[in-house]
Amino acid sequence: MTRPDGEGLTDEERYDQGMVVRREVLSDAHVDRAIAGTTELTADFQDFITRVAWGDVWSRPGLDRRSRSIAVLTSLIAHGHHEELAMHVRAALRNGLTVDEIREVILQSAVYSGVPAANTAFRVANEVLAEETS
């Protein structure tokens, strides 16, 4: 398989595009905190996730953001990434998922990722939803 036709985006354009999407999905406040917490150790990682995760993958036209949120929630549940799960439950709400749909994603994950993983995901989601509705 070869690379798609065209010049492609520069690293700067990928970063800029990624920052727009990252802010739309996670919120300005979240991204501002992440950027403010950048250290010499984490600077390359912040650049990487902005360019690659947000500028390349989240910016692709093949899935809408709701679908990407469903995929991310499922993966985070399966791998036990609870801190990231809380952040992406918030993002899923921003991307238009309802509480009922988030419930269904977690329930579906119980079948394939295990009851303990889903149990923890329900706890994390409850905490996030309580914060978001208060």
MODELLER restraints for C-alpha pairs under 7 A, 6 or more apart:
rsr = mdl.restraints
at = mdl.atoms
rsr.add(forms.Gaussian(group=physical.xy_distance, feature=features.Distance(at['CA:11:A'], at['CA:51:A']), mean=6.97, stdev=0.5))
rsr.add(forms.Gaussian(group=physical.xy_distance, feature=features.Distance(at['CA:14:A'], at['CA:51:A']), mean=5.10, stdev=0.5))
rsr.add(forms.Gaussian(group=physical.xy_distance, feature=features.Distance(at['CA:14:A'], at['CA:55:A']), mean=4.77, stdev=0.5))
rsr.add(forms.Gaussian(group=physical.xy_distance, feature=features.Distance(at['CA:14:A'], at['CA:56:A']), mean=6.71, stdev=0.5))
rsr.add(forms.Gaussian(group=physical.xy_distance, feature=features.Distance(at['CA:15:A'], at['CA:50:A']), mean=5.66, stdev=0.5))
rsr.add(forms.Gaussian(group=physical.xy_distance, feature=features.Distance(at['CA:15:A'], at['CA:51:A']), mean=4.40, stdev=0.5))
rsr.add(forms.Gaussian(group=physical.xy_distance, feature=features.Distance(at['CA:15:A'], at['CA:55:A']), mean=5.85, stdev=0.5))
rsr.add(forms.Gaussian(group=physical.xy_distance, feature=features.Distance(at['CA:17:A'], at['CA:55:A']), mean=5.17, stdev=0.5))
rsr.add(forms.Gaussian(group=physical.xy_distance, feature=features.Distance(at['CA:18:A'], at['CA:50:A']), mean=5.06, stdev=0.5))
rsr.add(forms.Gaussian(group=physical.xy_distance, feature=features.Distance(at['CA:18:A'], at['CA:51:A']), mean=5.50, stdev=0.5))
rsr.add(forms.Gaussian(group=physical.xy_distance, feature=features.Distance(at['CA:18:A'], at['CA:54:A']), mean=4.24, stdev=0.5))
rsr.add(forms.Gaussian(group=physical.xy_distance, feature=features.Distance(at['CA:18:A'], at['CA:55:A']), mean=3.39, stdev=0.5))
rsr.add(forms.Gaussian(group=physical.xy_distance, feature=features.Distance(at['CA:19:A'], at['CA:50:A']), mean=6.00, stdev=0.5))
rsr.add(forms.Gaussian(group=physical.xy_distance, feature=features.Distance(at['CA:19:A'], at['CA:54:A']), mean=6.98, stdev=0.5))
rsr.add(forms.Gaussian(group=physical.xy_distance, feature=features.Distance(at['CA:21:A'], at['CA:54:A']), mean=6.15, stdev=0.5))
rsr.add(forms.Gaussian(group=physical.xy_distance, feature=features.Distance(at['CA:21:A'], at['CA:59:A']), mean=6.99, stdev=0.5))
rsr.add(forms.Gaussian(group=physical.xy_distance, feature=features.Distance(at['CA:22:A'], at['CA:54:A']), mean=5.82, stdev=0.5))
rsr.add(forms.Gaussian(group=physical.xy_distance, feature=features.Distance(at['CA:23:A'], at['CA:31:A']), mean=6.16, stdev=0.5))
rsr.add(forms.Gaussian(group=physical.xy_distance, feature=features.Distance(at['CA:25:A'], at['CA:91:A']), mean=5.42, stdev=0.5))
rsr.add(forms.Gaussian(group=physical.xy_distance, feature=features.Distance(at['CA:25:A'], at['CA:94:A']), mean=6.36, stdev=0.5))
rsr.add(forms.Gaussian(group=physical.xy_distance, feature=features.Distance(at['CA:25:A'], at['CA:95:A']), mean=6.64, stdev=0.5))
rsr.add(forms.Gaussian(group=physical.xy_distance, feature=features.Distance(at['CA:26:A'], at['CA:91:A']), mean=5.32, stdev=0.5))
rsr.add(forms.Gaussian(group=physical.xy_distance, feature=features.Distance(at['CA:65:A'], at['CA:95:A']), mean=5.91, stdev=0.5))
rsr.add(forms.Gaussian(group=physical.xy_distance, feature=features.Distance(at['CA:66:A'], at['CA:92:A']), mean=6.74, stdev=0.5))
rsr.add(forms.Gaussian(group=physical.xy_distance, feature=features.Distance(at['CA:66:A'], at['CA:95:A']), mean=5.34, stdev=0.5))
rsr.add(forms.Gaussian(group=physical.xy_distance, feature=features.Distance(at['CA:66:A'], at['CA:96:A']), mean=6.28, stdev=0.5))
rsr.add(forms.Gaussian(group=physical.xy_distance, feature=features.Distance(at['CA:66:A'], at['CA:97:A']), mean=6.36, stdev=0.5))
rsr.add(forms.Gaussian(group=physical.xy_distance, feature=features.Distance(at['CA:69:A'], at['CA:92:A']), mean=5.32, stdev=0.5))
rsr.add(forms.Gaussian(group=physical.xy_distance, feature=features.Distance(at['CA:70:A'], at['CA:105:A']), mean=6.80, stdev=0.5))
rsr.add(forms.Gaussian(group=physical.xy_distance, feature=features.Distance(at['CA:73:A'], at['CA:85:A']), mean=6.43, stdev=0.5))
rsr.add(forms.Gaussian(group=physical.xy_distance, feature=features.Distance(at['CA:73:A'], at['CA:88:A']), mean=6.61, stdev=0.5))
rsr.add(forms.Gaussian(group=physical.xy_distance, feature=features.Distance(at['CA:74:A'], at['CA:105:A']), mean=6.77, stdev=0.5))
rsr.add(forms.Gaussian(group=physical.xy_distance, feature=features.Distance(at['CA:74:A'], at['CA:109:A']), mean=6.15, stdev=0.5))
rsr.add(forms.Gaussian(group=physical.xy_distance, feature=features.Distance(at['CA:76:A'], at['CA:85:A']), mean=5.80, stdev=0.5))
rsr.add(forms.Gaussian(group=physical.xy_distance, feature=features.Distance(at['CA:77:A'], at['CA:117:A']), mean=6.01, stdev=0.5))
rsr.add(forms.Gaussian(group=physical.xy_distance, feature=features.Distance(at['CA:77:A'], at['CA:118:A']), mean=6.81, stdev=0.5))
rsr.add(forms.Gaussian(group=physical.xy_distance, feature=features.Distance(at['CA:77:A'], at['CA:121:A']), mean=6.26, stdev=0.5))
rsr.add(forms.Gaussian(group=physical.xy_distance, feature=features.Distance(at['CA:78:A'], at['CA:113:A']), mean=5.01, stdev=0.5))
rsr.add(forms.Gaussian(group=physical.xy_distance, feature=features.Distance(at['CA:78:A'], at['CA:117:A']), mean=6.62, stdev=0.5))
rsr.add(forms.Gaussian(group=physical.xy_distance, feature=features.Distance(at['CA:80:A'], at['CA:117:A']), mean=6.59, stdev=0.5))
rsr.add(forms.Gaussian(group=physical.xy_distance, feature=features.Distance(at['CA:86:A'], at['CA:124:A']), mean=6.04, stdev=0.5))
rsr.add(forms.Gaussian(group=physical.xy_distance, feature=features.Distance(at['CA:86:A'], at['CA:125:A']), mean=6.54, stdev=0.5))
rsr.add(forms.Gaussian(group=physical.xy_distance, feature=features.Distance(at['CA:86:A'], at['CA:128:A']), mean=6.24, stdev=0.5))
rsr.add(forms.Gaussian(group=physical.xy_distance, feature=features.Distance(at['CA:89:A'], at['CA:125:A']), mean=6.52, stdev=0.5))
rsr.add(forms.Gaussian(group=physical.xy_distance, feature=features.Distance(at['CA:90:A'], at['CA:128:A']), mean=7.00, stdev=0.5))
rsr.add(forms.Gaussian(group=physical.xy_distance, feature=features.Distance(at['CA:106:A'], at['CA:118:A']), mean=5.74, stdev=0.5))
rsr.add(forms.Gaussian(group=physical.xy_distance, feature=features.Distance(at['CA:106:A'], at['CA:121:A']), mean=6.64, stdev=0.5))
rsr.add(forms.Gaussian(group=physical.xy_distance, feature=features.Distance(at['CA:106:A'], at['CA:122:A']), mean=6.90, stdev=0.5))
rsr.add(forms.Gaussian(group=physical.xy_distance, feature=features.Distance(at['CA:107:A'], at['CA:118:A']), mean=6.67, stdev=0.5))
rsr.add(forms.Gaussian(group=physical.xy_distance, feature=features.Distance(at['CA:109:A'], at['CA:118:A']), mean=6.31, stdev=0.5))
rsr.add(forms.Gaussian(group=physical.xy_distance, feature=features.Distance(at['CA:110:A'], at['CA:117:A']), mean=6.75, stdev=0.5))
rsr.add(forms.Gaussian(group=physical.xy_distance, feature=features.Distance(at['CA:110:A'], at['CA:118:A']), mean=4.93, stdev=0.5))
